[in-house]
Amino acid sequence: MHTEIPWNLIAPLLVIHLILAVVGLISLYKAESTRGPKWMWVIVILLGNLIGTVAYFVVGRKETS
């Protein structure tokens, strides 16, 4: 049984994931401090897929005042 991959559904999700990961990594690079070590957040962002990037933005960043 041969099933075709629905690229018209998968491609936009891949693009969104890539954009969020790049934005998250840039934000992490520019951050002066984070909640936890930066190397850990790099792993979370890269291996955590969409959830990892969202977790960094919600939990990982420290408020600057």
Secondary structure by P-SEA (a helix, b strand, c coil): cbbbbaaaaaaaaaaaaaaaaaaaaaaaaacccccccaaaaaaaaaaaaaaaaaaaacccccccc
